[in-house]
Amino acid sequence: MINEILFDPNVGGVDFVEIYNRSNKVIDLKTMNISQYDTINNVQTSIKTITTDGYLIFPKDYLVLSTDGAAIKSQYNTSNPEGFLDVASMPSMNIDGGTVCLATTANLIDNFKYYADMHFGLLNITKGISLERIHFDRPTQDRTNWHSAAEDVGFATPAYKNSQYADAGETDNAIEITPEIFSPDEDGNNDVVNINYHFDTPGFTANVTIYDSKGRVVKQLIRNELLGIKGTFSWDGINEDREKARIGIYIIFFEVFDLKGTVKHYKKTCVLGGKL
């Protein structure tokens, strides 16, 4: 799957796409390609071969695809210097937004439509900062499942575990908040609050709204999104004005309804902390 992307590199750097083998199988990348994706006609475009000679990616391995792995390693630290594969050509990655697709000849494996505004809202400059996937089991196209890489790792984690990785959480409760205290300061430690849900039946549609302690709307996180049985949404502490919310207690109002007329409401709290 697609696990991290850099689409606006620093001077002297190159775009990269990090993939992760979440399966228990050894996969030969000779059978795969990387491309853009036409979301209107649902076809791959600008298809690029990853390797013609064959390259094995083992279970739980991270691998960075780029045209110049040495340039990436010169700009970012990595604990896995062998986890880089130079390809002859990469599909163009626009700075404002675009698509990255991983596929075989017969099947689409993963497809990510990214936007520049998916970066953390308080970053004045996003050049040279990668977007990291928060959890493998959450949908690729879930916007809340992506976050800017943390500053303390150098704003990217090529070929190793993402700085913003967080367990989706397993819960028997319908709604669970983890962690209860989070601090969106880009230090890679509890930068987002995760809202985990788990229902017994499918077919619910959700609205998730964040309120401050005085009952004022801070963020409309989710609007009319069809849920699975279980999943996670994340809030990075940014309000509707793309400003960092103030330190304090926040109410997470989780509303679900289905076509049978069932409506359920849940209220949970979290604390946005920070340095004084």
VOBA-1610 file (N, C-alpha, C; in pm, whole numbers, padded with zeros to 5 digits, always signed):
BEGIN
Met+00084-00118+00000Met+00000+00000+00000Met+00088+00124+00000Ile+00024+00238-00037Ile+00094+00366-00034Ile+00095+00416+00110Asn+00214+00446+00162Asn+00227+00476+00304Asn+00280+00617+00333Glu+00349+00677+00237Glu+00405+00811+00257Glu+00440+00868+00120Ile+00415+00997+00102Ile+00452+01060-00025Ile+00516+01196+00000Leu+00610+01231-00087Leu+00668+01365-00089Leu+00647+01419-00230Phe+00562+01522-00242Phe+00529+01574-00374Phe+00580+01716-00398Asp+00646+01775-00297Asp+00705+01909-00312Asp+00843+01906-00247Pro+00942+01846-00313Pro+01073+01826-00250Pro+01153+01955-00235Asn+01250+01951-00146Asn+01344+02061-00132Asn+01431+02072-00257Val+01500+02185-00270Val+01593+02203-00381Val+01699+02092-00376Gly+01722+02028-00487Gly+01817+01918-00492Gly+01757+01783-00456Gly+01631+01783-00413Gly+01563+01659-00378Gly+01472+01611-00489Val+01405+01501-00466Val+01314+01443-00566Val+01185+01397-00497Asp+01078+01386-00575Asp+00955+01327-00525Asp+00981+01182-00484Phe+00905+01135-00385Phe+00911+00991-00357Phe+00776+00939-00313Val+00760+00809-00332Val+00643+00735-00285Val+00696+00617-00204Glu+00656+00611-00077Glu+00694+00496+00005Glu+00580+00396+00005Ile+00612+00270-00022Ile+00511+00164-00016Ile+00545+00070+00099Tyr+00441+00000+00147Tyr+00456-00090+00262Tyr+00386-00221+00229Asn+00454-00331+00256Asn+00395-00464+00234Asn+00327-00510+00363Arg+00197-00489+00371Arg+00122-00525+00491Arg+00084-00673+00493Ser+00112-00744+00386Ser+00072-00885+00376Ser+00178-00976+00437Asn+00151-01104+00433Asn+00247-01205+00477Asn+00314-01273+00358Lys+00306-01210+00242Lys+00362-01267+00120Lys+00484-01187+00074Val+00575-01259+00009Val+00685-01193-00060Val+00635-01154-00199Ile+00650-01027-00233Ile+00593-00976-00358Ile+00705-00930-00451Asp+00696-00973-00577Asp+00790-00930-00678Asp+00735-00805-00746Leu+00806-00694-00732Leu+00758-00567-00787Leu+00765-00563-00939Lys+00822-00664-01000Lys+00822-00673-01146Lys+00679-00683-01199Thr+00588-00727-01113Thr+00448-00742-01154Thr+00367-00615-01134Met+00430-00508-01081Met+00356-00387-01046Met+00406-00266-01122Asn+00320-00163-01127Asn+00359-00035-01184Asn+00309+00077-01093Ile+00360+00197-01116Ile+00315+00315-01042Ile+00270+00418-01144Ser+00164+00491-01113Ser+00105+00578-01213Ser+00025+00690-01148Gln-00029+00778-01233Gln-00137+00867-01193Gln-00268+00793-01218Tyr-00380+00856-01179Tyr-00508+00788-01199Tyr-00613+00890-01241Asp-00680+00861-01352Asp-00788+00945-01402Asp-00915+00907-01328Thr-00958+00992-01233Thr-01073+00960-01149Thr-01206+00976-01222Ile-01205+01040-01339Ile-01329+01055-01417Ile-01356+00930-01500Asn-01252+00883-01568Asn-01267+00765-01653Asn-01223+00636-01584Asn-01171+00650-01461Asn-01127+00535-01381Asn-01024+00448-01455Val-00920+00515-01503Val-00812+00444-01570Val-00678+00502-01523Gln-00575+00421-01530Gln-00441+00468-01499Gln-00389+00555-01613Thr-00308+00654-01576Thr-00240+00737-01675Thr-00095+00754-01631Ser-00010+00792-01725Ser+00132+00812-01697Ser+00191+00691-01623Ile+00168+00573-01678Ile+00210+00448-01615Ile+00361+00430-01626Lys+00424+00402-01512Lys+00569+00382-01508Lys+00601+00243-01451Thr+00693+00177-01515Thr+00739+00046-01468Thr+00827+00065-01344Ile+00802-00016-01242Ile+00885-00006-01121Ile+01019-00074-01143Thr+01018-00195-01198Thr+01142-00266-01227Thr+01116-00371-01333Thr+01212-00390-01422Thr+01201-00495-01524Thr+01279-00619-01484Asp+01372-00604-01392Asp+01459-00716-01352Asp+01402-00797-01235Gly+01303-00739-01167Gly+01249-00806-01049Gly+01309-00749-00922Tyr+01225-00732-00822Tyr+01269-00681-00691Tyr+01170-00732-00588Leu+01220-00804-00488Leu+01134-00865-00388Leu+01115-00771-00268Ile+00990-00749-00230Ile+00959-00675-00108Ile+00897-00774-00010Phe+00959-00788+00105Phe+00921-00890+00201Phe+00811-00838+00295Pro+00743-00929+00365Pro+00635-00887+00457Pro+00684-00784+00558Lys+00601-00680+00578Lys+00625-00573+00674Lys+00742-00483+00637Asp+00786-00490+00512Asp+00895-00405+00466Asp+00844-00272+00412Tyr+00924-00168+00432Tyr+00900-00036+00372Tyr+00997-00020+00255Leu+00951+00044+00148Leu+01038+00067+00034Leu+01004+00201-00030Val+01106+00283-00052Val+01089+00415-00113Val+01119+00405-00263Leu+01023+00448-00344Leu+01039+00453-00489Leu+01067+00597-00530Ser+01174+00617-00605Ser+01210+00751-00652Ser+01309+00736-00766Thr+01344+00849-00827Thr+01446+00846-00932Thr+01587+00864-00876Asp+01597+00899-00747Asp+01729+00925-00689Asp+01726+00905-00538Gly+01739+00781-00496Gly+01737+00751-00353Gly+01852+00816-00278Ala+01966+00833-00344Ala+02081+00894-00277Ala+02050+01039-00239Ala+01976+01109-00324Ala+01940+01247-00293Ala+01848+01254-00171Ile+01756+01158-00161Ile+01665+01155-00046Ile+01744+01128+00082Lys+01835+01031+00076Lys+01913+00996+00195Lys+02008+01108+00236Ser+02042+01195+00143Ser+02128+01309+00177Ser+02052+01420+00249Gln+01917+01419+00236Gln+01836+01525+00296Gln+01757+01479+00419Tyr+01738+01348+00433Tyr+01659+01295+00545Tyr+01733+01179+00611Asn+01711+01166+00741Asn+01765+01051+00812Asn+01679+00928+00784Thr+01739+00813+00787Thr+01665+00688+00772Thr+01735+00579+00850Ser+01657+00493+00910Ser+01713+00378+00981Ser+01720+00257+00889Asn+01681+00273+00764Asn+01676+00162+00669Asn+01735+00206+00535Pro+01866+00227+00528Pro+01927+00278+00404Pro+01913+00184+00285Glu+01881+00056+00311Glu+01864-00040+00201Glu+01723-00036+00143Gly+01633+00040+00208Gly+01494+00040+00167Gly+01461+00143+00059Phe+01547+00153-00042Phe+01529+00249-00150Phe+01547+00179-00283Leu+01459+00210-00377Leu+01471+00152-00511Leu+01460+00266-00613Asp+01566+00284-00691Asp+01563+00384-00796Asp+01489+00329-00918Val+01395+00407-00968Val+01319+00369-01087Val+01358+00463-01200Ala+01339+00416-01323Ala+01380+00495-01439Ala+01302+00626-01449Ser+01173+00620-01413Ser+01089+00739-01425Ser+00973+00728-01328Met+00931+00842-01272Met+00817+00847-01181Met+00706+00929-01245Pro+00580+00897-01217Pro+00471+00983-01265Pro+00481+01120-01200Ser+00442+01222-01274Ser+00449+01359-01223Ser+00360+01373-01100Met+00410+01445-00998Met+00334+01471-00876Met+00319+01621-00858Asn+00200+01671-00886Asn+00176+01815-00878Asn+00179+01864-00735Ile+00226+01987-00716Ile+00239+02044-00582Ile+00102+02070-00519Asp+00005+02114-00598Asp-00127+02149-00543Asp-00212+02027-00512Gly-00187+01918-00582Gly-00266+01798-00561Gly-00257+01708-00681Gly-00287+01580-00661Gly-00278+01485-00771Gly-00314+01346-00724Thr-00277+01248-00802Thr-00306+01109-00769Thr-00180+01024-00780Val-00174+00923-00696Val-00068+00822-00703Val-00137+00687-00699Cys-00103+00601-00793Cys-00169+00471-00803Cys-00065+00360-00810Leu-00090+00253-00737Leu-00006+00133-00739Leu-00092+00019-00792Ala-00044-00051-00895Ala-00128-00151-00959Ala-00045-00261-01023Thr-00111-00373-01051Thr-00055-00476-01138Thr-00121-00461-01275Thr-00086-00547-01367Thr-00148-00541-01499Thr-00298-00561-01489Ala-00340-00642-01394Ala-00482-00679-01386Ala-00559-00609-01276Asn-00489-00564-01171Asn-00561-00515-01053Asn-00503-00385-01000Leu-00592-00297-00953Leu-00550-00177-00883Leu-00525-00215-00738Ile-00407-00187-00687Ile-00369-00225-00551Ile-00403-00115-00451Asp-00361+00008-00481Asp-00389+00121-00392Asp-00389+00247-00475Asn-00471+00343-00436Asn-00486+00467-00511Asn-00509+00581-00413Phe-00428+00684-00421Phe-00435+00795-00327Phe-00449+00926-00402Lys-00558+00998-00375Lys-00578+01132-00429Lys-00543+01230-00318Tyr-00435+01303-00338Tyr-00385+01391-00233Tyr-00407+01537-00269Tyr-00406+01622-00168Tyr-00419+01766-00184Tyr-00317+01835-00094Ala-00270+01950-00137Ala-00171+02024-00057Ala-00228+02063+00079Asp-00359+02090+00086Asp-00417+02135+00213Asp-00440+02020+00311Met-00394+01899+00277Met-00396+01790+00373Met-00283+01804+00474His-00188+01892+00446His-00080+01917+00542His-00134+01985+00667Phe-00060+01971+00775Phe-00094+02033+00903Phe-00115+02183+00882Gly-00229+02234+00930Gly-00272+02369+00898Gly-00183+02480+00949Leu-00099+02454+01049Leu-00015+02561+01105Leu+00122+02570+01041Leu+00150+02483+00945Leu+00279+02489+00878Leu+00278+02604+00778Asn+00370+02699+00796Asn+00380+02811+00703Asn+00440+02768+00570Ile+00531+02673+00576Ile+00597+02619+00456Ile+00586+02467+00459Thr+00542+02408+00350Thr+00530+02262+00345Thr+00629+02199+00246Lys+00712+02281+00186Lys+00812+02229+00093Lys+00907+02136+00167Gly+00930+02019+00113Gly+01020+01923+00175Gly+00959+01842+00287Ile+00826+01856+00307Ile+00757+01783+00414Ile+00668+01676+00351Ser+00680+01555+00398Ser+00600+01446+00343Ser+00464+01434+00412Leu+00372+01368+00344Leu+00245+01328+00404Leu+00256+01182+00444Glu+00224+01152+00570Glu+00235+01016+00622Glu+00097+00958+00651Arg+00084+00830+00624Arg-00037+00757+00659Arg-00035+00730+00810Ile-00149+00750+00877Ile-00154+00729+01021Ile-00170+00581+01056His-00252+00508+00979His-00271+00366+01009His-00299+00288+00882Phe-00244+00166+00877Phe-00257+00082+00758Phe-00400+00035+00732Asp-00478+00011+00838Asp-00610-00049+00822Asp-00719+00051+00788Arg-00688+00178+00793Arg-00787+00280+00760Arg-00781+00310+00611Pro-00894+00353+00552Pro-00897+00374+00407Pro-00794+00475+00360Thr-00737+00448+00244Thr-00637+00537+00188Thr-00695+00676+00166Gln-00820+00683+00121Gln-00877+00813+00086Gln-00943+00885+00203Asp-00928+00833+00323Asp-00973+00902+00443Asp-00877+01017+00471Arg-00922+01140+00451Arg-00833+01255+00469Arg-00776+01263+00609Thr-00853+01216+00708Thr-00804+01225+00846Thr-00700+01117+00876Asn-00673+01030+00779Asn-00573+00924+00797Asn-00435+00967+00745Trp-00419+01096+00716Trp-00291+01147+00668Trp-00251+01272+00747His-00122+01287+00769His-00072+01399+00848His+00070+01430+00804Ser+00107+01556+00817Ser+00245+01597+00787Ser+00341+01523+00881Ala+00456+01482+00826Ala+00558+01418+00908Ala+00608+01515+01016Ala+00649+01461+01128Ala+00689+01542+01243Ala+00822+01614+01219Glu+00834+01728+01284Glu+00956+01808+01271Glu+01076+01738+01331Asp+01056+01666+01443Asp+01172+01609+01512Asp+01235+01491+01439Val+01171+01442+01331Val+01235+01339+01248Val+01287+01400+01118Gly+01275+01531+01105Gly+01323+01597+00984Gly+01220+01611+00876Phe+01091+01595+00913Phe+00977+01616+00824Phe+00958+01507+00718Ala+01019+01392+00738Ala+00991+01276+00652Ala+01054+01153+00716Thr+00998+01036+00689Thr+01050+00911+00744Thr+01067+00809+00632Pro+01154+00834+00536Pro+01167+00743+00422Pro+01220+00606+00462Ala+01145+00502+00425Ala+01184+00361+00440Ala+01176+00309+00584Tyr+01108+00382+00672Tyr+01086+00327+00806Tyr+00953+00378+00862Lys+00918+00332+00981Lys+00787+00358+01041Lys+00757+00508+01047Asn+00634+00544+01010Asn+00595+00684+01006Asn+00595+00748+01145Ser+00636+00874+01149Ser+00638+00946+01277Ser+00497+00968+01331Gln+00397+00971+01243Gln+00260+00996+01285Gln+00178+00868+01297Tyr+00243+00752+01287Tyr+00169+00625+01296Tyr+00102+00612+01433Ala-00023+00569+01431Ala-00097+00546+01556Ala-00189+00429+01536Asp-00196+00341+01636Asp-00286+00228+01628Asp-00430+00275+01617Ala-00506+00209+01528Ala-00646+00248+01510Ala-00727+00222+01635Gly-00685+00125+01714Gly-00755+00099+01840Gly-00865-00005+01825Glu-00869-00098+01915Glu-00976-00197+01919Glu-01059-00169+02043Thr-01188-00162+02026Thr-01274-00129+02138Thr-01406-00202+02127Asp-01461-00243+02240Asp-01595-00299+02245Asp-01699-00189+02263Asn-01653-00071+02298Asn-01743+00042+02311Asn-01773+00100+02173Ala-01888+00161+02159Ala-01924+00218+02030Ala-01826+00328+01990Ile-01792+00417+02083Ile-01700+00527+02055Ile-01595+00532+02165Glu-01470+00543+02123Glu-01361+00553+02219Glu-01259+00655+02168Ile-01207+00736+02259Ile-01113+00842+02224Ile-00973+00806+02274Thr-00874+00813+02184Thr-00735+00787+02223Thr-00642+00882+02148Pro-00548+00943+02214Pro-00536+00953+02360Pro-00635+01057+02412Glu-00659+01057+02540Glu-00751+01155+02595Glu-00690+01295+02597Ile-00556+01302+02603Ile-00485+01430+02595Ile-00392+01424+02474Phe-00405+01519+02383Phe-00316+01524+02268Phe-00258+01664+02254Ser-00146+01673+02183Ser-00076+01802+02171Ser-00027+01819+02027Pro-00102+01889+01944Pro-00066+01905+01802Pro+00047+02004+01781Asp+00169+01960+01815Asp+00285+02050+01805Asp+00394+01995+01713Glu+00357+01893+01633Glu+00450+01839+01533Glu+00575+01776+01594Asp+00563+01723+01719Asp+00679+01656+01777Asp+00672+01505+01758Gly+00568+01457+01689Gly+00554+01315+01663Gly+00498+01236+01779Asn+00457+01305+01887Asn+00403+01238+02005Asn+00261+01287+02031Asn+00162+01201+02005Asn+00021+01236+02027Asn-00019+01366+01957Asp+00019+01379+01830Asp-00013+01500+01755Asp-00159+01504+01711Val-00227+01389+01711Val-00369+01386+01674Val-00446+01308+01780Val-00576+01335+01787Val-00664+01254+01871Val-00743+01162+01779Asn-00749+01034+01813Asn-00818+00935+01732Asn-00955+00905+01790Ile-01055+00906+01703Ile-01192+00877+01742Ile-01227+00741+01683Asn-01222+00639+01766Asn-01247+00502+01722Asn-01395+00467+01737Tyr-01452+00403+01636Tyr-01592+00359+01646Tyr-01603+00210+01616His-01703+00148+01674His-01725+00006+01655His-01874-00022+01676Phe-01944-00059+01569Phe-02087-00088+01577Phe-02114-00234+01543Asp-02226-00284+01591Asp-02261-00425+01568Asp-02319-00449+01430Thr-02373-00345+01368Thr-02437-00361+01239Thr-02384-00255+01141Pro-02383-00286+01012Pro-02338-00188+00913Pro-02451-00093+00874Gly-02418+00003+00789Gly-02521+00089+00731Gly-02540+00223+00798Phe-02456+00257+00895Phe-02469+00387+00961Phe-02397+00495+00882Thr-02454+00615+00884Thr-02392+00735+00830Thr-02360+00827+00946Ala-02244+00893+00941Ala-02197+00969+01058Ala-02176+01116+01028Asn-02198+01196+01132Asn-02154+01334+01140Asn-02072+01347+01268Val-01954+01406+01258Val-01869+01424+01376Val-01834+01572+01385Thr-01869+01633+01498Thr-01847+01775+01519Thr-01769+01797+01648Ile-01672+01887+01643Ile-01592+01921+01761Ile-01642+02054+01817Tyr-01674+02056+01947Tyr-01718+02179+02016Tyr-01616+02215+02124Asp-01608+02344+02154Asp-01527+02383+02269Asp-01611+02370+02396Ser-01552+02404+02510Ser-01620+02384+02638Ser-01741+02475+02657Lys-01752+02579+02572Lys-01868+02669+02578Lys-01975+02634+02474Gly-01954+02523+02406Gly-02055+02476+02312Gly-02047+02537+02174Arg-01938+02602+02141Arg-01922+02662+02009Arg-01855+02563+01914Val-01903+02559+01789Val-01847+02468+01690Val-01704+02509+01658Val-01613+02416+01671Val-01472+02441+01640Val-01435+02377+01505Lys-01487+02257+01482Lys-01452+02185+01360Lys-01563+02087+01323Gln-01610+02097+01200Gln-01700+01995+01145Gln-01610+01891+01079Leu-01580+01785+01153Leu-01478+01691+01109Leu-01530+01599+00997Ile-01649+01545+01015Ile-01706+01450+00919Ile-01850+01490+00890Arg-01886+01488+00762Arg-02023+01519+00722Arg-02080+01405+00638Asn-02185+01343+00689Asn-02262+01243+00613Asn-02173+01138+00546Glu-02086+01077+00625Glu-01996+00973+00573Glu-02047+00835+00611Leu-02057+00748+00511Leu-02102+00612+00534Leu-01993+00534+00607Leu-02030+00469+00718Leu-01934+00400+00802Leu-01928+00251+00770Gly-01817+00189+00808Gly-01809+00045+00813Gly-01849-00001+00953Ile-01821-00125+00983Ile-01849-00176+01118Ile-01761-00107+01221Lys-01636-00087+01185Lys-01544-00019+01277Lys-01444+00063+01198Gly-01388+00162+01265Gly-01293+00248+01197Gly-01247+00360+01288Thr-01178+00455+01232Thr-01119+00565+01310Thr-01118+00693+01228Phe-01149+00804+01294Phe-01126+00937+01240Phe-01024+01006+01331Ser-00952+01102+01276Ser-00851+01173+01354Ser-00870+01323+01341Trp-00845+01394+01451Trp-00848+01541+01450Trp-00711+01591+01491Asp-00659+01686+01411Asp-00524+01738+01435Asp-00523+01868+01513Gly-00637+01907+01571Gly-00642+02028+01653Gly-00659+02156+01575Ile-00683+02145+01445Ile-00702+02263+01361Ile-00852+02292+01349Asn-00889+02422+01364Asn-01030+02458+01359Asn-01074+02490+01217Glu-01199+02535+01202Glu-01254+02564+01069Glu-01182+02679+01000Asp-01118+02765+01075Asp-01044+02878+01017Asp-00899+02842+00987Arg-00867+02712+00996Arg-00731+02661+00974Arg-00631+02725+01069Glu-00677+02743+01194Glu-00592+02789+01302Glu-00589+02683+01411Lys-00483+02683+01490Lys-00474+02587+01599Lys-00575+02623+01708Ala-00655+02525+01746Ala-00751+02549+01854Ala-00677+02573+01985Arg-00743+02643+02075Arg-00680+02678+02201Arg-00666+02556+02292Ile-00571+02566+02384Ile-00556+02463+02487Ile-00684+02455+02569Gly-00731+02334+02595Gly-00851+02320+02675Gly-00925+02191+02647Ile-01045+02182+02703Ile-01130+02064+02689Ile-01221+02082+02568Tyr-01236+01974+02490Tyr-01322+01977+02372Tyr-01420+01860+02376Ile-01538+01886+02323Ile-01644+01785+02318Ile-01652+01731+02176Ile-01644+01600+02164Ile-01659+01534+02035Ile-01800+01478+02027Phe-01881+01534+01939Phe-02021+01493+01923Phe-02028+01404+01800Phe-02060+01277+01823Phe-02062+01175+01718Phe-02207+01132+01698Glu-02263+01165+01582Glu-02402+01130+01550Glu-02405+01030+01437Val-02482+00922+01453Val-02499+00825+01344Val-02648+00800+01321Phe-02682+00770+01196Phe-02820+00737+01162Phe-02818+00638+01046Asp-02927+00564+01029Asp-02938+00472+00916Asp-03072+00492+00845Leu-03094+00416+00739Leu-03214+00431+00657Leu-03339+00382+00727Lys-03323+00310+00836Lys-03439+00261+00913Lys-03489+00366+01011Gly-03421+00478+01019Gly-03462+00584+01111Gly-03394+00579+01245Thr-03301+00485+01261Thr-03225+00477+01386Thr-03127+00593+01396Val-03129+00663+01508Val-03038+00774+01532Val-02972+00755+01668Lys-02841+00768+01671Lys-02768+00754+01796Lys-02673+00872+01811His-02662+00921+01935His-02573+01033+01965His-02473+00993+02073Tyr-02350+01035+02056Tyr-02246+01008+02154Tyr-02169+01136+02181Lys-02140+01161+02307Lys-02059+01276+02346Lys-01936+01226+02421Lys-01820+01261+02370Lys-01693+01227+02433Lys-01610+01353+02449Thr-01515+01349+02539Thr-01429+01467+02559Thr-01283+01431+02534Cys-01208+01531+02497Cys-01063+01518+02487Cys-01001+01648+02533Val-00874+01646+02558Val-00803+01764+02604Val-00692+01798+02504Leu-00695+01920+02456Leu-00586+01968+02371Leu-00485+02036+02462Gly-00369+01976+02473Gly-00265+02029+02561Gly-00157+02101+02483Gly-00066+02160+02554Gly+00044+02231+02490Gly+00136+02292+02592Lys+00246+02345+02544Lys+00342+02407+02633Lys+00301+02550+02663Leu+00307+02588+02788Leu+00271+02723+02831Leu+00393+02813+02840
//
